[in-house]
Amino acid sequence: MKGMKKSPTEECLYLDFSHRTEGCIFPLHTSVTLFLLSYCDCKIFKVCLVLTHESTDSSLLKDVSQWTRLCELTIPLVIENFLRVSSQQPLVIPIEILQLEKKFSEPVRVHNDDKLRRQKLKQEKATKVGLPLPKQKTKTKVNTQETSEDFDSSFKSLELKVAFSKLTVQEEATTTNREPAHIRKAKASDLPPLEHVFAEGLYFTLADIVLLPCIHHFLVIICQKFSEKLLEFPLLTAWYQRIQEVPGIKTAASKCGIQFLHLPELLTSSNEQHPNLSEVPDIEEQNDPLFVGGPRPTMTKLMEKGIEVMFSPHPCPTWTLDWNGLPAAVSPKEGKMSIDRALRKQQQLNNLVYVVKNQAKPGDRIVDFCSGGGHVGIVLAHMLPSCQVTLIENKELSLIRAKKRSDELGLNNIWFIQANMEYFTGMFNIGVALHACGVATDMVIDHCIKMRASFVACPCCYGFIQNTSKFSFPKSKQFKKTLSYKEHMILCRFADQTAVQLPPQRRLIGKQCMYLVDLDRAKAAEECGYSVQVISMEPESCSPKNNMIVGVPI
């Protein structure tokens, strides 16, 4: 800042160093960190390599998800050990690598995947009859100087086009035509699954950055000494080749001494798994089979214990922000979405803003978890100028869009943090999350309870809910006494069946299952000293996932 003297002490980042072999700096975590710094073009640190003989403390990430643990801790450690012993002992492929290959073979689940799967069904039907697909007229600007030549035209699948579009900053909204009736009315069970593009599905994340140096050095050994084994990892090698097309990756790799391998294309569909993969244990310890049958027996069992569907009344169902009187950058329309979707988003925000405004006091710190493009956080920062609002999101481009809108509004009470929410340890008074998927909602509520903060959570993707190292379901004592884990999973599965394409009676059952899953969450929070309500947003048509869990510490 002007008028301030620079500190005489230079910022230093100290990294472990034991030795270097074939372009890889050990411990492997140091190689990963250097690659990350290179990719981000980070120049604020002076990097110092420090000789060490101590082993890495595997307890550092004890509170993160099993997937985060696998990518950011376990795989770097097992690959480091693999590199150390591969020339001295018979080859043993780390089971974690097999788990990763298996993960790539599983269908992708993302928010609004119903919409994407319908687009894929349309694409597949058009391909079968030889019809040309309509071209999307979208101006995009890549957020780096390095691009692969016309990567949009070089990839054919819907998943790849969606994934690589997420790596660009949108300048102009796409206009999508209404899907044909036979596509809109197709049953969810008839929709094709989405295939993996990046480690976590369709989105390029920190997991890909961490995995790349590890998988590169693993493949170097495989190609040099056990090339026949390469056929066992068609999906991993496809990911390795695909990630090289991400803008900035080749430049960062070159700076770190990573010379990418030229691998043959292994033509194996994600549905054609290697036989050995069926014997590989899942990343999550729970391995329950799919359930057959409806939720009525489970719901009846709860009713017999006095647990029924009974939403708390909405505090003000007709309240709305004066959207026409607000600056344009406050509106979700600035987030590059269709008019219909923007209207529904405004309706969702009406519900959240009303609840938060009635809880917030001057000087309060509000955190918008899983903030995305900042639809919730920007409105709150504008409406509550005496409060501090922090947006936490792990996708860089989402925060770039949010920051642009914030700058247009001249907001000085808003902060942006790019990170997984489990790394956030700051103090706050109110936590908000709009459509946090699966157990992400539970993580938000857990964060708030630890800080004795109020929370307003709108859950999503109930089918993603499952036992983890941090949470077990059901959560509340009352539900645990009544339902087994499998019975709770039945409720979760049917809670996702609220799409507008479904018959009204089926949607009603889905809505009841949503309430029961969220009631379990509410009762678990009550056991921690909270007053909690499960409220249905108004109008209910604003979203198929229209529940709000509102908790206030007693």
Backbone torsions as a table, in degrees:
resi	resn	phi	psi	omega
1	MET	NA	152.9	-179.5
2	LYS	-65.2	142.7	176.7
3	GLY	84.6	-3.6	-179.6
4	MET	-111.3	136.9	178.6
5	LYS	-79.6	143.8	177.2
6	LYS	-69.2	142.8	179.4
7	SER	-67.1	135.7	179.7
8	PRO	-69.4	-16.8	-179.2
9	THR	-91.7	119.7	179.7
10	GLU	-78.7	139.9	178.1
11	GLU	-69.0	126.7	-178.3
12	CYS	-120.5	144.4	174.8
13	LEU	-118.0	117.1	-176.8
14	TYR	-97.5	124.7	-179.2
15	LEU	-121.3	142.9	178.1
16	ASP	-63.3	145.7	175.3
17	PHE	-146.8	129.0	176.1
18	SER	-118.8	-43.6	177.4
19	HIS	-168.7	174.9	179.1
20	ARG	-133.0	133.3	-179.6
21	THR	-139.7	125.6	174.7
22	GLU	49.7	47.7	175.6
23	GLY	82.5	-4.6	-178.3
24	CYS	-106.2	124.9	176.6
25	ILE	-88.8	131.3	179.7
26	PHE	-106.6	147.1	-2.6
27	PRO	-65.4	156.3	-173.3
28	LEU	-60.6	-28.2	176.9
29	HIS	-59.0	-31.3	177.8
30	THR	-69.3	-40.8	175.6
31	SER	-59.9	-43.5	179.5
32	VAL	-61.5	-44.5	-178.5
33	THR	-64.7	-42.7	179.0
34	LEU	-63.7	-38.1	177.9
35	PHE	-66.0	-41.0	178.1
36	LEU	-61.6	-45.6	179.4
37	LEU	-62.9	-37.5	179.5
38	SER	-68.5	-43.0	-179.3
39	TYR	-63.1	-40.3	180.0
40	CYS	-81.1	-3.0	-177.5
41	ASP	52.3	45.1	-176.8
42	CYS	-82.1	123.6	-177.9
43	LYS	-124.7	15.7	-176.4
44	ILE	-86.8	-10.4	-179.7
45	PHE	-113.2	149.3	162.8
46	LYS	-96.8	116.4	-175.4
47	VAL	-84.8	127.2	179.5
48	CYS	-120.5	123.4	177.0
49	LEU	-89.7	127.2	-174.4
50	VAL	-115.6	125.0	178.7
51	LEU	-63.6	132.7	-179.6
52	THR	-149.2	151.0	175.8
53	HIS	-121.0	7.1	-178.0
54	GLU	-84.6	145.7	178.2
55	SER	-80.1	156.8	-179.9
56	THR	-69.7	138.0	178.2
57	ASP	-78.3	108.6	-176.1
58	SER	-75.8	-0.9	179.7
59	SER	-92.3	-0.1	-174.6
60	LEU	-64.0	-30.8	-177.9
61	LEU	-111.6	42.3	-173.6
62	LYS	-70.8	-20.0	-175.6
63	ASP	-104.5	11.1	-179.0
64	VAL	-98.0	171.4	-178.8
65	SER	-66.9	161.2	-179.2
66	GLN	-65.6	-32.1	178.6
67	TRP	-68.0	-43.8	176.8
68	THR	-62.0	-42.1	178.5
69	ARG	-60.8	-43.4	-178.7
70	LEU	-61.5	-49.2	-174.2
71	CYS	-73.1	-42.9	-168.6
72	GLU	-97.9	-12.0	-179.2
73	LEU	-128.7	-56.8	-170.8
74	THR	-67.0	-49.8	-176.8
75	ILE	-62.7	-45.8	175.4
76	PRO	-56.4	-37.6	-179.3
77	LEU	-70.2	-44.7	-176.8
78	VAL	-72.4	-33.0	177.0
79	ILE	-68.2	-38.6	177.0
80	GLU	-60.5	-43.5	177.5
81	ASN	-66.6	-39.5	178.6
82	PHE	-60.5	-44.0	-179.9
83	LEU	-65.2	-32.8	-176.5
84	ARG	-72.4	-37.3	-171.7
85	VAL	-105.8	-5.8	-172.5
86	SER	-62.2	-29.4	-178.5
87	SER	-89.6	-6.1	-173.6
88	GLN	-113.1	-24.0	-174.7
89	GLN	-129.9	163.7	175.3
90	PRO	-58.1	145.3	-175.5
91	LEU	-66.2	127.4	172.1
92	VAL	-128.9	111.3	-179.8
93	ILE	-69.1	126.2	178.4
94	PRO	-57.8	135.7	-179.0
95	ILE	-62.7	-26.2	178.8
96	GLU	-65.7	-31.3	176.5
97	ILE	-70.4	-38.6	175.9
98	LEU	-64.7	-36.6	177.1
99	GLN	-63.7	-39.3	179.6
100	LEU	-66.8	-42.3	176.3
101	GLU	-60.6	-41.2	178.4
102	LYS	-65.9	-38.2	178.5
103	LYS	-59.8	-40.2	179.6
104	PHE	-66.6	-21.4	-179.3
105	SER	-84.7	-11.7	-176.9
106	GLU	-84.6	148.3	177.5
107	PRO	-61.6	147.6	180.0
108	VAL	-85.2	137.4	173.3
109	ARG	-117.4	121.1	178.0
110	VAL	-135.2	164.5	175.8
111	HIS	-61.3	134.7	-178.6
112	ASN	65.2	28.5	-179.1
113	ASP	-68.5	-20.1	175.9
114	ASP	-59.2	-43.6	180.0
115	LYS	-64.2	-45.0	-179.6
116	LEU	-66.3	-38.7	-179.2
117	ARG	-68.1	-31.2	175.4
118	ARG	-69.9	-37.2	174.8
119	GLN	-63.2	-38.5	179.1
120	LYS	-67.3	-39.0	177.6
121	LEU	-61.9	-42.4	178.4
122	LYS	-61.9	-42.3	179.4
123	GLN	-62.8	-43.7	-178.9
124	GLU	-65.3	-41.4	179.8
125	LYS	-66.2	-38.8	178.7
126	ALA	-65.9	-37.4	-179.9
127	THR	-65.9	-39.1	-178.5
128	LYS	-63.4	-37.4	-177.6
129	VAL	-97.6	2.9	175.8
130	GLY	75.6	25.7	179.1
131	LEU	-87.3	143.0	176.1
132	PRO	-75.1	142.1	177.3
133	LEU	-84.9	142.2	178.6
134	PRO	-63.4	139.4	179.2
135	LYS	-85.3	138.6	177.4
136	GLN	-89.5	126.4	178.6
137	LYS	-91.6	95.2	-176.4
138	THR	-132.0	125.7	173.7
139	LYS	-87.2	127.7	179.1
140	THR	-130.4	155.1	177.8
141	LYS	-129.2	118.9	-179.5
142	VAL	-77.3	136.6	-173.6
143	ASN	-84.9	41.9	175.9
144	THR	-168.5	161.5	-180.0
145	GLN	-78.8	-24.3	-175.8
146	GLU	-89.4	126.0	175.3
147	THR	-137.7	151.9	170.0
148	SER	-79.6	149.3	-173.2
149	GLU	-66.8	114.2	173.8
150	ASP	47.0	54.6	-175.6
151	PHE	-65.3	-23.9	179.6
152	ASP	-62.6	-37.4	-177.8
153	SER	-85.2	-14.6	-176.5
154	SER	-85.9	-12.3	179.6
155	PHE	-113.8	136.7	-173.2
156	LYS	-101.2	-31.6	-172.5
157	SER	-74.8	151.3	177.9
158	LEU	-59.0	-42.1	-178.2
159	GLU	-58.6	-43.5	-179.0
160	LEU	-66.8	-40.0	-179.9
161	LYS	-65.2	-41.8	178.2
162	VAL	-64.9	-45.9	-177.1
163	ALA	-61.1	-45.5	-177.4
164	PHE	-77.0	-23.2	174.0
165	SER	-68.2	-27.3	178.2
166	LYS	-71.6	-13.8	179.5
167	LEU	-92.0	8.4	178.7
168	THR	-120.7	153.7	175.6
169	VAL	-91.3	117.0	-176.5
170	GLN	-72.2	130.0	175.5
171	GLU	-103.8	-20.9	-177.3
172	GLU	-141.2	131.9	-176.7
173	ALA	-69.3	142.6	174.7
174	THR	-78.4	147.2	176.4
175	THR	-107.9	119.6	-177.0
176	THR	-110.3	133.7	178.0
177	ASN	-79.1	155.8	178.3
178	ARG	-65.0	135.1	-178.1
179	GLU	-66.8	149.9	176.3
180	PRO	-59.7	155.6	-175.4
181	ALA	-57.9	-40.4	-177.0
182	HIS	-68.0	-22.2	176.0
183	ILE	-82.5	-44.3	-179.6
184	ARG	-62.5	-36.3	-173.9
185	LYS	-93.2	0.8	179.4
186	ALA	-62.4	140.3	178.9
187	LYS	-66.9	148.3	179.5
188	ALA	-59.2	-34.3	-179.0
189	SER	-69.1	-18.1	-179.2
190	ASP	-94.7	-3.7	-178.6
191	LEU	-81.0	139.4	180.0
192	PRO	-68.6	147.1	177.6
193	PRO	-74.0	158.0	174.4
194	LEU	-90.9	138.6	-177.3
195	GLU	-99.2	156.0	-178.6
196	HIS	-67.9	138.6	169.9
197	VAL	-112.4	-50.1	177.3
198	PHE	-115.9	-178.7	-171.8
199	ALA	-58.8	-40.4	-177.3
200	GLU	-99.8	12.6	176.8
201	GLY	124.2	-113.0	-177.0
202	LEU	-97.7	-5.9	-172.7
203	TYR	-113.5	134.3	175.9
204	PHE	-77.7	119.7	-174.0
205	THR	-131.2	-178.8	177.8
206	LEU	-57.9	-31.0	179.5
207	ALA	-57.8	-39.0	178.9
208	ASP	-66.0	-39.7	179.1
209	ILE	-62.8	-43.6	-178.2
210	VAL	-68.7	-40.2	-174.6
211	LEU	-73.5	-31.6	-171.3
212	LEU	-57.2	-53.0	178.5
213	PRO	-59.5	-36.9	-178.7
214	CYS	-65.2	-50.3	-177.8
215	ILE	-67.7	-35.0	178.0
216	HIS	-58.5	-51.5	-177.1
217	HIS	-68.9	-30.9	174.2
218	PHE	-63.8	-45.8	-178.8
219	LEU	-68.6	-30.8	176.5
220	VAL	-59.2	-46.9	179.3
221	ILE	-64.9	-42.7	-179.5
222	ILE	-60.6	-46.3	-178.2
223	CYS	-67.4	-35.8	-177.2
224	GLN	-74.4	-37.8	-168.4
225	LYS	-123.1	-22.4	-175.7
226	PHE	-140.2	53.6	-171.0
227	SER	-59.1	-27.8	180.0
228	GLU	-65.5	-23.2	179.8
229	LYS	-72.2	-16.0	-177.4
230	LEU	-60.2	-30.6	-178.9
231	LEU	-64.9	-16.5	-179.3
232	GLU	-82.3	-5.8	-175.9
233	PHE	-129.7	56.8	-178.5
234	PRO	-64.7	-36.1	-177.0
235	LEU	-77.2	-35.5	178.5
236	LEU	-67.5	-42.6	179.2
237	THR	-69.5	-33.7	176.4
238	ALA	-64.3	-42.4	176.0
239	TRP	-61.5	-42.9	-178.6
240	TYR	-60.0	-40.6	179.5
241	GLN	-75.1	-37.1	-177.4
242	ARG	-68.7	-38.9	-176.0
243	ILE	-67.3	-20.6	177.2
244	GLN	-67.7	-19.3	179.4
245	GLU	-82.9	-7.6	178.9
246	VAL	-70.2	129.2	-179.7
247	PRO	-54.2	130.9	176.6
248	GLY	96.0	-17.9	-175.0
249	ILE	-69.6	-46.9	-177.2
250	LYS	-64.1	-39.3	179.1
251	THR	-64.6	-45.3	180.0
252	ALA	-63.0	-42.1	-179.7
253	ALA	-63.3	-41.8	-179.7
254	SER	-61.5	-40.8	179.4
255	LYS	-64.2	-28.0	-177.9
256	CYS	-95.9	5.6	178.0
257	GLY	79.4	16.4	177.5
258	ILE	-89.8	114.6	177.6
259	GLN	-102.4	108.4	-173.8
260	PHE	-62.3	143.3	177.7
261	LEU	-79.9	149.0	172.5
262	HIS	-100.0	102.8	-174.0
263	LEU	-102.3	148.8	174.9
264	PRO	-69.1	149.7	177.9
265	GLU	-78.6	121.2	-178.1
266	LEU	-98.1	106.4	-172.8
267	LEU	-80.6	89.7	177.2
268	THR	-137.0	122.2	178.1
269	SER	-70.3	155.6	178.1
270	SER	-65.8	-17.7	179.3
271	ASN	-87.1	-8.9	-179.0
272	GLU	-107.8	78.1	-175.4
273	GLN	-73.9	151.4	170.9
274	HIS	-63.7	138.0	-176.4
275	PRO	-52.5	-34.9	-177.0
276	ASN	-67.8	-21.3	-176.7
277	LEU	-66.7	-25.8	-179.9
278	SER	-66.7	-18.7	-179.3
279	GLU	-96.6	-2.9	-178.4
280	VAL	-81.3	128.9	178.4
281	PRO	-67.4	149.8	178.3
282	ASP	-68.4	159.6	175.5
283	ILE	-62.3	-47.4	175.3
284	GLU	-76.7	141.4	-177.0
285	GLU	-69.6	-28.6	180.0
286	GLN	-72.8	134.4	-175.8
287	ASN	-137.3	40.8	-175.4
288	ASP	-72.0	142.7	178.2
289	PRO	-71.9	165.8	175.7
290	LEU	-66.4	148.8	-177.9
291	PHE	-94.3	149.5	177.8
292	VAL	-117.2	134.2	178.6
293	GLY	111.2	163.6	-176.9
294	GLY	-85.0	178.5	-176.1
295	PRO	-90.2	-1.6	-173.2
296	ARG	-58.5	-44.0	178.3
297	PRO	-59.2	-38.4	179.2
298	THR	-67.6	-42.4	179.5
299	MET	-65.6	-38.4	177.7
300	THR	-64.2	-39.5	179.3
301	LYS	-61.3	-39.6	178.1
302	LEU	-69.2	-40.5	179.5
303	MET	-61.1	-36.8	179.4
304	GLU	-64.9	-21.6	176.9
305	LYS	-98.0	11.0	177.8
306	GLY	81.6	15.2	-180.0
307	ILE	-103.1	107.3	-177.0
308	GLU	-125.9	165.1	179.0
309	VAL	-77.8	114.4	-178.8
310	MET	-153.5	91.9	-178.3
311	PHE	-66.5	145.9	171.6
312	SER	-70.6	146.8	-179.3
313	PRO	-65.5	143.8	177.4
314	HIS	-69.0	133.2	-176.3
315	PRO	-65.1	-30.5	179.3
316	CYS	-160.9	82.0	-171.0
317	PRO	-65.6	-20.5	-176.6
318	THR	-100.7	-1.0	-177.1
319	TRP	-68.2	140.5	177.4
320	THR	-149.0	148.7	171.0
321	LEU	-68.9	152.9	175.2
322	ASP	-83.6	79.0	-173.1
323	TRP	-60.4	-35.7	-179.3
324	ASN	-69.6	-25.3	-179.8
325	GLY	-90.6	-6.0	-179.4
326	LEU	-88.6	154.3	174.8
327	PRO	-57.0	148.0	-175.1
328	ALA	-57.6	-36.7	-176.0
329	ALA	-69.4	-12.3	177.1
330	VAL	-76.5	-29.1	-173.1
331	SER	-74.6	144.9	174.4
332	PRO	-60.2	-18.1	177.9
333	LYS	-59.8	-25.7	177.3
334	GLU	-72.7	-12.5	179.4
335	GLY	-85.1	13.0	176.1
336	LYS	61.7	66.2	175.4
337	MET	-138.2	167.3	-178.9
338	SER	-65.0	162.4	-178.3
339	ILE	-63.2	-44.0	-179.3
340	ASP	-62.2	-44.5	-178.2
341	ARG	-68.5	-37.3	178.7
342	ALA	-62.9	-38.1	177.6
343	LEU	-63.3	-44.3	179.0
344	ARG	-64.4	-37.8	178.5
345	LYS	-65.0	-39.3	176.2
346	GLN	-60.2	-41.6	179.4
347	GLN	-64.5	-39.9	176.9
348	GLN	-62.7	-43.0	-178.8
349	LEU	-66.2	-33.9	176.1
350	ASN	-53.6	-44.2	-178.1
351	ASN	-65.5	-48.7	-177.2
352	LEU	-67.1	-44.2	-176.7
353	VAL	-63.5	-40.4	-179.7
354	TYR	-59.5	-46.3	-177.8
355	VAL	-65.7	-45.5	-177.4
356	VAL	-66.7	-41.9	-179.8
357	LYS	-58.9	-35.1	-177.9
358	ASN	-81.5	-8.5	177.0
359	GLN	-104.7	-29.7	-170.8
360	ALA	-74.5	143.8	175.3
361	LYS	-120.8	154.2	178.7
362	PRO	-53.5	133.5	-179.8
363	GLY	91.4	-6.7	179.5
364	ASP	-66.0	149.7	174.6
365	ARG	-104.7	123.6	-177.8
366	ILE	-114.7	132.9	179.2
367	VAL	-114.9	125.8	174.3
368	ASP	-97.8	99.1	-179.2
369	PHE	-78.2	147.4	-179.5
370	CYS	50.4	52.2	-166.5
371	SER	-71.6	-18.7	-177.6
372	GLY	58.4	-132.5	-179.3
373	GLY	-81.6	7.8	172.2
374	GLY	87.6	20.7	-178.3
375	HIS	-57.2	-43.3	-178.8
376	VAL	-76.8	-53.1	-173.4
377	GLY	-61.5	-38.9	-178.6
378	ILE	-67.6	-42.2	177.7
379	VAL	-62.6	-44.1	-179.2
380	LEU	-64.6	-41.3	-179.9
381	ALA	-64.2	-37.3	179.6
382	HIS	-72.0	-41.4	-176.1
383	MET	-79.3	-23.5	-177.2
384	LEU	-123.4	70.5	-175.1
385	PRO	-64.4	-18.4	179.8
386	SER	-88.2	0.6	178.5
387	CYS	-109.5	155.2	174.9
388	GLN	-98.0	130.2	-177.0
389	VAL	-119.2	127.9	179.3
390	THR	-117.7	129.0	176.6
391	LEU	-100.8	128.0	177.7
392	ILE	-117.7	121.9	-175.7
393	GLU	-153.4	141.1	-178.3
394	ASN	-94.8	-4.2	179.6
395	LYS	-100.5	118.9	-174.2
396	GLU	-60.5	-45.4	-175.2
397	LEU	-65.4	-32.0	176.6
398	SER	-63.2	-43.3	179.3
399	LEU	-69.4	-31.4	176.6
400	ILE	-61.9	-43.9	178.7
401	ARG	-65.1	-41.8	179.5
402	ALA	-63.8	-42.3	-179.7
403	LYS	-63.5	-38.2	179.4
404	LYS	-62.9	-44.8	178.8
405	ARG	-65.6	-39.7	179.3
406	SER	-62.6	-41.7	179.3
407	ASP	-64.0	-38.4	178.7
408	GLU	-61.8	-32.8	-179.2
409	LEU	-85.9	-12.6	-178.5
410	GLY	68.0	32.5	-178.6
411	LEU	-71.7	132.4	177.5
412	ASN	-116.7	11.8	179.9
413	ASN	-120.4	28.9	-176.3
414	ILE	-131.0	139.0	179.7
415	TRP	-127.7	155.3	-177.0
416	PHE	-128.4	130.4	178.5
417	ILE	-128.2	121.2	175.1
418	GLN	-94.2	107.8	-178.0
419	ALA	-172.7	160.3	166.8
420	ASN	-70.6	143.9	-172.1
421	MET	-63.2	-24.6	-178.0
422	GLU	-66.8	-16.4	178.6
423	TYR	-87.7	-9.3	-177.2
424	PHE	-81.2	126.0	-177.5
425	THR	-127.4	12.3	-177.6
426	GLY	-71.7	161.8	177.2
427	MET	-81.5	144.5	176.6
428	PHE	-159.5	166.0	-176.3
429	ASN	-108.1	-30.2	-179.0
430	ILE	-138.1	131.1	175.0
431	GLY	-112.1	136.1	-178.4
432	VAL	-128.3	142.4	175.2
433	ALA	-149.7	119.5	176.9
434	LEU	-102.3	112.8	176.7
435	HIS	59.9	51.1	169.8
436	ALA	-77.1	124.4	-169.1
437	CYS	-76.1	137.5	172.2
438	GLY	54.4	-130.0	-177.2
439	VAL	-72.4	-5.1	175.2
440	ALA	-60.6	-35.4	175.5
441	THR	-61.4	-42.5	179.6
442	ASP	-66.4	-34.4	177.3
443	MET	-66.6	-38.9	178.1
444	VAL	-63.6	-49.0	-179.7
445	ILE	-60.8	-41.2	179.2
446	ASP	-62.4	-42.1	176.4
447	HIS	-57.7	-45.5	-176.9
448	CYS	-66.0	-40.8	-179.5
449	ILE	-63.5	-40.7	179.6
450	LYS	-62.6	-32.5	-179.8
451	MET	-93.9	2.1	-174.6
452	ARG	53.8	41.2	179.4
453	ALA	-101.9	151.3	172.3
454	SER	-68.6	158.9	177.4
455	PHE	-142.6	147.5	172.6
456	VAL	-131.7	105.5	-174.5
457	ALA	-120.9	130.3	174.2
458	CYS	-111.5	102.6	-174.2
459	PRO	-70.7	165.8	178.0
460	CYS	-154.0	164.2	172.8
461	CYS	50.8	59.7	-179.3
462	TYR	-62.1	-28.0	179.0
463	GLY	-64.8	-15.7	177.6
464	PHE	-81.0	-11.8	-175.7
465	ILE	-68.0	131.6	175.5
466	GLN	-163.2	162.2	178.4
467	ASN	-60.9	139.4	176.0
468	THR	-131.0	-177.5	177.8
469	SER	-67.3	-17.0	-175.3
470	LYS	-106.5	-30.6	-176.3
471	PHE	-128.2	144.1	172.0
472	SER	-129.3	143.5	-175.5
473	PHE	-118.8	146.0	-4.6
474	PRO	-61.0	163.7	-174.3
475	LYS	-96.7	-38.6	-173.6
476	SER	-85.7	155.1	179.6
477	LYS	-61.2	-41.7	-177.7
478	GLN	-64.2	-42.8	179.1
479	PHE	-71.2	-36.3	179.0
480	LYS	-61.7	-35.7	179.8
481	LYS	-70.0	-20.5	-172.6
482	THR	-106.1	-40.6	-173.1
483	LEU	-117.1	147.8	170.6
484	SER	-85.7	170.7	176.9
485	TYR	-58.5	-42.9	-179.0
486	LYS	-64.1	-40.3	179.5
487	GLU	-66.2	-37.5	176.5
488	HIS	-64.3	-38.6	178.8
489	MET	-64.9	-30.1	175.2
490	ILE	-61.2	-45.7	178.0
491	LEU	-60.5	-42.6	-179.1
492	CYS	-62.8	-42.2	-178.1
493	ARG	-63.6	-44.0	-177.6
494	PHE	-79.9	-18.1	176.8
495	ALA	-65.2	-21.7	178.6
496	ASP	-82.2	-5.2	-175.7
497	GLN	-94.3	65.6	179.5
498	THR	-125.7	14.1	-178.0
499	ALA	-65.3	149.2	-176.5
500	VAL	-65.0	-19.9	-179.8
501	GLN	-74.5	-15.3	-176.4
502	LEU	-81.7	156.2	176.6
503	PRO	-61.2	149.2	-176.2
504	PRO	-54.7	-41.6	-177.8
505	GLN	-65.7	-37.1	179.2
506	ARG	-69.2	-39.3	177.4
507	ARG	-64.2	-36.2	179.4
508	LEU	-63.4	-43.8	177.9
509	ILE	-63.5	-40.0	177.3
510	GLY	-60.9	-41.5	178.8
511	LYS	-64.1	-39.7	178.6
512	GLN	-65.8	-40.0	177.9
513	CYS	-66.2	-38.4	175.4
514	MET	-56.3	-47.3	-178.2
515	TYR	-60.7	-44.2	-176.1
516	LEU	-66.2	-39.0	176.8
517	VAL	-63.9	-42.6	-179.3
518	ASP	-73.9	-28.6	175.7
519	LEU	-65.3	-37.1	175.6
520	ASP	-61.5	-42.8	176.5
521	ARG	-62.0	-42.5	-178.6
522	ALA	-64.1	-43.5	-179.0
523	LYS	-66.9	-34.0	176.8
524	ALA	-65.1	-38.2	177.5
525	ALA	-70.0	-36.0	176.9
526	GLU	-61.2	-35.3	178.3
527	GLU	-66.2	-16.8	178.6
528	CYS	-99.6	14.2	176.1
529	GLY	88.7	35.5	179.5
530	TYR	-118.9	150.7	167.4
531	SER	-97.3	121.4	-170.2
532	VAL	-129.9	140.3	174.8
533	GLN	-127.8	145.0	171.4
534	VAL	-108.7	113.9	-173.0
535	ILE	-118.2	144.3	175.3
536	SER	-93.0	127.5	179.9
537	MET	-64.1	151.8	178.3
538	GLU	-118.5	136.0	-10.6
539	PRO	-73.0	155.6	-177.9
540	GLU	-62.8	-22.6	-179.4
541	SER	-71.5	-5.1	-178.9
542	CYS	-65.6	-22.4	179.2
543	SER	-170.7	143.5	172.4
544	PRO	-61.6	-27.2	176.6
545	LYS	-103.7	84.0	-168.0
546	ASN	-114.8	27.5	175.7
547	ASN	-91.4	146.4	170.0
548	MET	-123.6	129.4	172.6
549	ILE	-104.7	113.8	-175.4
550	VAL	-112.3	119.3	-177.7
551	GLY	-125.8	137.0	178.9
552	VAL	-129.9	128.6	179.1
553	PRO	-64.5	137.9	-179.6
554	ILE	-82.0	NA	NA
